Amino acid sequence: MKTKIAEKFKTLFGEDGDFFASAGRINLIGEHTDYNGGYVFPGAVDKGIMAEIKLNGTDKVHVYSLDMDEYVEFGLNEEDAPAQSWARYIFGVCRETIKRGGKIAGFDTVFAGDVPLGAGMSSSAALESTYAFALNYLFDCNIDKFELARIGQSTEHNYCGVKCGIMDQFASVFGKAGNLMRLDCKTMEYKYYPFHPEGYRLVLLDSVVKHELASSAYNKRRESCERAAAAIRKNHPEVEFLRDARMEWLEEVRTVISEEDYMRAEYVIDEVQRVLDVCDALEKDDYETVGKKMYETHYGMSRLYEVSCEELDYLNDIAKECGVTGSRVMGGGFGGCTINLVRNELYDSFIEKAKKAFSEKYGHEPKVYDVVISDGARKL
């Protein structure tokens, strides 16, 4: 990837720039908890975005996407927003950095990625984090790492129309090889947990399905959670987010909120607790409990939060049949991947069965991605 980027950069711009990279992410557990003030448990992976960048002394950005085979130029004022959705991520990072006092000028750049698109591994956060980190470095903005993650999040909110939480960008900026991270999305406190599952492997099975629902459905789930939290708050003023609520407090408002809002809130309250249970289990190297909690999360996402889909439920069922320790849908849902914690000795038979059975039912095999926990945003 680096060689291809360098060749294209040389062809387009004539001289060499600096290389920067950031990572996609997995999330072991803690899905749809981030915008509810809860905990998430991500790690950066060995697939991400890489970019070569050089300042060009103008007030224009010249950017080429190797993967899209597309070239775009834009200025740095609000009215200069490019039409191409992929370029808006880079434009948004420039604008959000400027809003925080960073002095950004024109630059030339070529980027490419190997994060599978649509697999729920956050290629967009990897893209934002690469450029947030790079611009902060190249223009000496002195912005701290948390603010770099927020720049990515604000880019999604203000330039891409997705009201995402902070998890993806946090994982992409703070990722550390061999460690997962528990982030408290309310206080922004975080802790690294060494992740070396002896005798197990983490593998993603990508359904290669993307149901067109995701962003509108995502925003609807968020509104459901906010309504439930507001209802609970009337009785318990200390409840700022659902993460602060207890199951019995949700029960108290069951008759005043819709059944749908109740189910969404029930899932979130349970999931916040599951993250803590998994942290406890990991400290004891108890991967069987970790796996059990993953299955519970899948059930909740499928039946209560209703963000799974037939193909992901099928992959989850196959995992159960094969004796896989843990499996669940990963990411926002409606397609993408399951994340699976598999004993080494079951790995080959599980992958073989999943490919065969899925292909017979849906006409194509799932893609298989082994997960290596790696470093986040950095200069190469």
C-alpha positions as CSV (number, residue, x, y, z in Angstrom):
1,M,0.0,0.0,0.0
2,K,2.8,2.4,0.9
3,T,4.6,1.9,-2.4
4,K,1.4,2.5,-4.4
5,I,0.7,5.7,-2.5
6,A,4.3,6.9,-2.9
7,E,4.2,6.2,-6.7
8,K,0.9,8.1,-7.1
9,F,2.1,11.0,-5.0
10,K,5.3,11.3,-7.0
11,T,3.3,11.3,-10.3
12,L,0.8,13.9,-9.1
13,F,2.9,16.2,-7.0
14,G,6.5,15.6,-7.9
15,E,8.2,15.3,-4.5
16,D,7.9,13.2,-1.4
17,G,5.8,13.9,1.7
18,D,5.5,12.5,5.2
19,F,3.5,9.3,5.9
20,F,0.8,9.0,8.5
21,A,-1.5,6.1,9.4
22,S,-4.4,5.2,11.7
23,A,-6.3,2.1,12.4
24,G,-9.8,0.7,12.0
25,R,-11.2,-0.9,15.1
26,I,-13.0,-3.8,16.6
27,N,-15.2,-3.6,19.7
28,L,-15.2,-6.7,21.8
29,I,-18.4,-5.6,23.7
30,G,-20.3,-2.5,24.5
31,E,-22.4,-1.7,21.3
32,H,-24.7,1.4,21.1
33,T,-23.6,2.3,24.6
34,D,-21.3,5.2,23.7
35,Y,-24.0,7.8,22.9
36,N,-25.8,6.6,26.1
37,G,-22.9,7.7,28.3
38,G,-21.9,4.1,28.9
39,Y,-18.7,2.0,28.5
40,V,-17.2,0.6,25.3
41,F,-14.3,-1.8,24.9
42,P,-12.6,-1.4,21.6
43,G,-9.1,-2.1,20.2
44,A,-7.3,-0.8,17.1
45,V,-6.6,-3.4,14.4
46,D,-3.8,-4.0,11.9
47,K,-6.0,-2.6,9.0
48,G,-6.4,1.1,8.5
49,I,-5.8,4.2,6.4
50,M,-2.4,5.4,5.2
51,A,-1.7,8.8,3.7
52,E,1.3,10.7,2.3
53,I,1.0,14.5,2.9
54,K,3.1,17.5,2.0
55,L,2.3,21.2,2.6
56,N,1.9,23.1,-0.7
57,G,2.1,26.7,0.3
58,T,-1.3,27.6,-1.1
59,D,-4.8,27.8,0.6
60,K,-6.0,24.7,-1.4
61,V,-6.1,21.1,-0.5
62,H,-5.3,18.6,-3.4
63,V,-6.4,15.1,-2.5
64,Y,-6.4,11.9,-4.4
65,S,-8.1,8.7,-3.2
66,L,-6.3,5.6,-4.5
67,D,-9.2,3.4,-3.7
68,M,-11.8,5.5,-5.4
69,D,-9.4,6.5,-8.2
70,E,-10.6,10.1,-7.8
71,Y,-9.0,13.5,-7.4
72,V,-10.6,16.5,-5.6
73,E,-9.5,20.0,-4.8
74,F,-11.1,22.2,-2.2
75,G,-10.5,25.4,-0.2
76,L,-10.6,25.7,3.6
77,N,-13.6,27.9,4.1
78,E,-17.1,26.6,5.1
79,E,-18.5,27.3,1.6
80,D,-15.7,25.2,-0.1
81,A,-17.2,21.8,1.1
82,P,-16.6,19.2,-1.7
83,A,-19.5,17.2,-3.2
84,Q,-17.8,13.8,-2.9
85,S,-18.7,12.2,0.4
86,W,-15.3,10.6,1.0
87,A,-13.6,14.1,0.5
88,R,-16.0,15.6,3.1
89,Y,-14.3,13.6,5.8
90,I,-10.9,15.3,5.1
91,F,-12.6,18.7,4.6
92,G,-14.4,18.3,7.9
93,V,-11.2,17.5,9.8
94,C,-9.6,20.6,8.3
95,R,-12.6,22.7,9.4
96,E,-12.9,21.2,12.8
97,T,-9.2,21.8,13.4
98,I,-9.6,25.4,12.4
99,K,-12.6,25.9,14.7
100,R,-10.2,24.8,17.6
101,G,-7.7,27.4,16.7
102,G,-5.4,25.3,14.5
103,K,-3.9,27.3,11.6
104,I,-4.4,25.0,8.6
105,A,-3.2,25.8,5.1
106,G,-3.1,24.0,1.8
107,F,-1.6,20.5,1.3
108,D,-1.2,17.8,-1.2
109,T,-2.1,14.2,-0.2
110,V,-2.7,10.7,-1.5
111,F,-4.4,8.1,0.7
112,A,-5.5,4.5,0.6
113,G,-6.9,2.0,3.0
114,D,-7.3,-1.7,3.7
115,V,-10.1,-1.5,6.3
116,P,-12.9,-3.5,4.7
117,L,-15.7,-1.0,3.9
118,G,-19.1,-1.7,5.4
119,A,-17.7,-4.3,7.7
120,G,-18.3,-2.2,10.9
121,M,-14.5,-1.6,11.4
122,S,-14.8,2.1,11.1
123,S,-12.9,3.0,8.0
124,S,-14.3,6.5,8.3
125,A,-12.8,7.0,11.8
126,A,-9.5,5.7,10.5
127,L,-9.6,8.3,7.8
128,E,-10.5,11.1,10.1
129,S,-7.9,10.1,12.7
130,T,-5.1,9.9,10.1
131,Y,-5.7,13.4,9.0
132,A,-6.5,14.9,12.4
133,F,-3.2,13.4,13.7
134,A,-1.2,14.5,10.6
135,L,-2.5,18.1,10.4
136,N,-1.9,18.5,14.2
137,Y,1.7,17.3,13.6
138,L,2.4,19.2,10.4
139,F,0.9,22.5,11.5
140,D,2.1,22.4,15.1
141,C,-1.5,22.8,16.4
142,N,-0.7,21.4,19.9
143,I,-4.1,19.7,20.1
144,D,-4.3,16.8,22.6
145,K,-5.3,13.3,21.6
146,F,-8.8,13.4,23.1
147,E,-9.5,16.6,21.1
148,L,-8.2,14.8,17.9
149,A,-10.8,12.1,18.5
150,R,-13.4,14.8,19.0
151,I,-12.4,16.4,15.7
152,G,-13.2,13.1,14.0
153,Q,-16.5,12.8,15.8
154,S,-17.5,16.4,15.0
155,T,-16.6,15.8,11.4
156,E,-19.2,13.0,11.3
157,H,-21.8,15.1,13.0
158,N,-21.3,18.4,11.0
159,Y,-20.1,17.3,7.6
160,C,-21.3,13.7,7.1
161,G,-24.7,13.6,8.8
162,V,-24.0,10.8,11.3
163,K,-24.6,11.5,15.0
164,C,-22.0,8.9,16.1
165,G,-20.6,8.5,19.6
166,I,-16.9,8.9,20.3
167,M,-15.8,5.3,20.4
168,D,-14.6,4.8,16.8
169,Q,-12.4,7.9,16.8
170,F,-11.1,7.2,20.3
171,A,-10.0,3.7,19.4
172,S,-8.4,4.9,16.2
173,V,-6.4,7.6,18.0
174,F,-5.5,5.8,21.3
175,G,-5.1,2.3,20.0
176,K,-2.1,0.3,21.5
177,A,-0.8,-3.0,20.2
178,G,-1.8,-6.0,22.4
179,N,-4.3,-4.0,24.4
180,L,-8.1,-3.4,24.4
181,M,-9.3,-0.2,26.0
182,R,-12.3,0.4,28.3
183,L,-13.6,3.9,27.7
184,D,-16.2,5.5,30.0
185,C,-18.0,7.7,27.4
186,K,-19.5,9.9,30.1
187,T,-16.3,10.9,32.0
188,M,-13.8,10.0,29.2
189,E,-11.7,8.1,31.6
190,Y,-10.0,5.1,30.0
191,K,-8.0,2.1,30.9
192,Y,-5.9,-0.3,28.9
193,Y,-6.5,-4.0,29.4
194,P,-3.8,-6.5,28.0
195,F,-5.5,-8.8,25.5
196,H,-3.5,-12.0,24.8
197,P,-6.2,-14.7,24.7
198,E,-4.0,-17.8,25.0
199,G,-5.6,-20.7,23.1
200,Y,-8.2,-18.5,21.4
201,R,-8.4,-16.4,18.2
202,L,-10.5,-13.4,17.4
203,V,-11.9,-13.5,13.9
204,L,-14.5,-11.4,12.0
205,L,-16.9,-13.0,9.6
206,D,-18.1,-10.3,7.1
207,S,-21.6,-11.0,5.8
208,V,-20.8,-8.7,2.9
209,V,-24.3,-7.4,3.4
210,K,-25.3,-3.8,4.0
211,H,-28.9,-3.1,4.5
212,E,-29.8,0.5,3.6
213,L,-31.3,1.6,6.8
214,A,-28.3,2.3,8.9
215,S,-28.0,6.1,9.4
216,S,-31.8,6.8,9.8
217,A,-32.3,3.7,12.0
218,Y,-29.2,4.7,14.0
219,N,-30.6,8.1,14.7
220,K,-34.0,6.6,15.6
221,R,-32.4,4.3,18.2
222,R,-30.6,7.2,19.7
223,E,-33.9,9.2,20.0
224,S,-35.6,6.2,21.7
225,C,-32.8,6.1,24.3
226,E,-33.1,9.8,24.9
227,R,-36.9,9.6,25.5
228,A,-36.5,6.7,27.9
229,A,-33.7,8.5,29.8
230,A,-35.9,11.7,30.0
231,A,-38.8,9.7,31.4
232,I,-36.6,8.1,34.1
233,R,-35.1,11.5,34.9
234,K,-38.5,12.8,36.1
235,N,-38.3,10.3,39.0
236,H,-34.5,10.2,39.3
237,P,-33.0,13.6,38.5
238,E,-29.4,12.2,38.6
239,V,-30.0,10.2,35.4
240,E,-28.2,12.1,32.7
241,F,-27.9,9.2,30.3
242,L,-29.3,5.7,30.3
243,R,-26.0,4.5,31.6
244,D,-27.0,6.1,35.0
245,A,-30.3,4.2,35.1
246,R,-31.2,0.9,36.8
247,M,-33.5,-1.7,35.5
248,E,-36.0,-1.2,38.3
249,W,-36.1,2.6,37.4
250,L,-36.9,1.7,33.8
251,E,-39.7,-0.6,35.1
252,E,-41.2,2.4,36.9
253,V,-41.8,4.2,33.6
254,R,-42.8,1.2,31.5
255,T,-46.4,2.5,31.2
256,V,-45.4,6.0,30.1
257,I,-43.0,5.2,27.3
258,S,-43.6,3.1,24.2
259,E,-42.8,-0.6,24.2
260,E,-40.2,0.1,21.6
261,D,-38.4,2.7,23.7
262,Y,-38.6,0.3,26.7
263,M,-36.9,-2.5,24.7
264,R,-34.1,-0.2,23.4
265,A,-33.5,1.1,27.0
266,E,-33.5,-2.5,28.4
267,Y,-30.8,-3.5,26.0
268,V,-28.6,-0.5,26.8
269,I,-28.8,-0.9,30.6
270,D,-27.9,-4.6,30.3
271,E,-25.1,-3.9,27.8
272,V,-23.4,-1.3,30.1
273,Q,-23.3,-3.9,32.8
274,R,-22.0,-6.6,30.4
275,V,-18.9,-4.4,29.6
276,L,-18.0,-4.3,33.3
277,D,-18.6,-8.1,33.6
278,V,-16.2,-8.7,30.6
279,C,-13.5,-6.5,32.2
280,D,-13.7,-8.5,35.4
281,A,-13.6,-11.8,33.4
282,L,-10.5,-10.7,31.4
283,E,-8.6,-9.8,34.6
284,K,-9.1,-13.5,35.6
285,D,-8.3,-14.8,32.0
286,D,-11.9,-16.2,32.0
287,Y,-12.6,-16.2,28.3
288,E,-15.6,-18.5,28.7
289,T,-17.5,-15.7,30.5
290,V,-16.3,-13.2,27.9
291,G,-17.8,-15.5,25.2
292,K,-21.1,-15.9,27.1
293,K,-21.5,-12.2,27.4
294,M,-20.9,-11.8,23.7
295,Y,-23.8,-14.1,22.9
296,E,-26.0,-12.2,25.3
297,T,-25.1,-9.0,23.4
298,H,-26.0,-10.6,20.1
299,Y,-29.4,-11.6,21.5
300,G,-30.0,-8.1,22.8
301,M,-29.0,-6.4,19.6
302,S,-31.1,-8.8,17.5
303,R,-34.3,-9.0,19.7
304,L,-34.4,-5.8,21.8
305,Y,-32.4,-3.2,19.8
306,E,-33.3,-4.8,16.5
307,V,-30.2,-3.8,14.6
308,S,-29.1,-7.3,13.5
309,C,-30.4,-8.9,10.3
310,E,-31.1,-12.4,9.0
311,E,-27.6,-13.0,7.7
312,L,-25.9,-12.0,10.9
313,D,-28.3,-14.0,13.0
314,Y,-27.5,-17.0,10.8
315,L,-23.7,-16.5,11.3
316,N,-24.3,-16.3,15.1
317,D,-26.3,-19.6,15.0
318,I,-23.5,-21.3,13.1
319,A,-21.0,-20.1,15.7
320,K,-23.2,-21.6,18.4
321,E,-23.5,-24.9,16.6
322,C,-19.8,-25.2,16.1
323,G,-19.1,-24.6,19.8
324,V,-17.5,-21.2,19.3
325,T,-16.9,-19.5,22.7
326,G,-18.4,-16.1,21.8
327,S,-20.0,-14.5,18.8
328,R,-22.1,-11.4,18.2
329,V,-22.9,-8.8,15.6
330,M,-20.3,-6.0,15.7
331,G,-20.8,-2.3,14.9
332,G,-23.9,-0.4,14.2
333,G,-25.7,-3.4,12.7
334,F,-27.9,-4.0,9.6
335,G,-25.1,-6.0,8.0
336,G,-21.4,-6.1,8.3
337,C,-19.6,-8.5,10.6
338,T,-19.9,-10.9,13.5
339,I,-16.9,-10.9,15.9
340,N,-16.1,-14.4,17.1
341,L,-13.9,-15.7,20.0
342,V,-12.8,-19.1,18.8
343,R,-10.7,-21.8,20.4
344,N,-7.7,-22.6,18.2
345,E,-8.7,-26.2,17.7
346,L,-12.2,-25.3,16.5
347,Y,-11.0,-22.5,14.2
348,D,-10.6,-24.4,10.9
349,S,-13.8,-26.4,11.2
350,F,-15.8,-23.3,12.1
351,I,-14.6,-21.2,9.2
352,E,-15.1,-24.1,6.8
353,K,-18.7,-24.7,8.0
354,A,-19.6,-21.0,8.1
355,K,-18.4,-20.5,4.5
356,K,-20.2,-23.5,3.2
357,A,-23.5,-23.1,5.0
358,F,-23.6,-19.3,4.4
359,S,-22.8,-19.7,0.7
360,E,-25.5,-22.4,0.3
361,K,-28.1,-20.1,1.9
362,Y,-27.1,-16.7,0.5
363,G,-25.1,-17.4,-2.7
364,H,-21.8,-16.0,-1.5
365,E,-19.2,-16.8,1.2
366,P,-18.6,-14.5,4.1
367,K,-15.2,-12.8,4.1
368,V,-12.9,-13.8,6.9
369,Y,-10.6,-11.3,8.8
370,D,-8.3,-12.5,11.5
371,V,-7.9,-9.7,14.1
372,V,-4.5,-8.5,15.3
373,I,-4.7,-5.7,18.0
374,S,-2.4,-2.9,16.9
375,D,-1.4,0.7,17.3
376,G,-3.6,3.7,16.5
377,A,-2.8,7.1,14.9
378,R,0.9,7.7,14.2
379,K,3.5,9.1,12.0
380,L,5.3,6.4,10.1
